[in-house]
Each structure stands twice: as C-alpha cells, then as structure tokens.
Amino acid sequence: MLVYQRIRDLREDADLSQVKLAKLLGMSQTGYSKYETGENDIPTEILIALARIHNTSVDYLLGLTGVREPYPRAK
C-alpha cells in the first residue's frame, strides 16, 4: 500500500477533514492534499508529525510494517 493511501485512510478513520489535519500540521489544505495524492513527497518532519497524530509509526505510514501500533517512544 502506498504511503499516500495509508495517510488518507488514517485521516478518514479519525474523522478528520483535510482542513483540520492541515491545521494540526501548520500548513494549508492544498499543501496537505498534495501529500495524499502523491503530487508532493512528504518531508520527514511531516511523516513524524503524522505518526504522532495518528498514534502509529513512520514505518507503518511508509508501508514497511502492517502493525499499526507505535513503537515505544524514546525518552
């Protein structure tokens, strides 16, 4: 599964609009939409923020694992 589909699915599962999620990320809805469509690559800092918002791991977002639960956080 592509990262783009996975971030869209997570957003929809959380009942968040693109506008609301973009606001949480401090960006425009248009900018966020381009991540979901694959028009723009997702910067590392945005991937980390999305993993935190959705309580998952970057590996899950990237499709490297099917395990949705996050890894233990570093202290």
C-alpha angles and dihedrals in degrees: 000000000000120000089239093060092043094054090047092050092049091049092050092045088055091049091238123148120222087249093056095045092046089052090052088053093046095242142103124278089239091055092049092046089059089060092054093048094045092240090125129032114243113245118232093247091054091049089053091048091049091050090053094046092050095038093237139105131271086238089061092049090051093048094245091125136022091213108107097191114098124245117252108281121245114251 
